[in-house]
Amino acid sequence: MDVRIGVTQTARDITLELADDEDRDALKAKIEAALTGAVDVLWLTDKKGRDVAVAASKLAFVEIGSSEGDRRIGFGG
């Protein structure tokens, strides 16, 4: 599962590839807790086992996609 996180006051996004068996509803609950201020830090673990932390106060958006989705390479529509 692919996750893209926008961070305030920066032009770059954080892109993570999570394990395919990640529970989508549990992930949404973690993100919602961070966006509502219930937790101070959003912790995610990527497919390689690395832990990534983002301060909840700096979250601009979080986009959840599927790793099996439409992957495009090169130019074109």
Summary of the structure (lengths in Angstrom):
residues: 77
radius of gyration: 13.2
end to end distance: 22.8
largest distance: 41.9
contacts: 168
relative contact order: 0.29
helix: 21%
strand: 36%
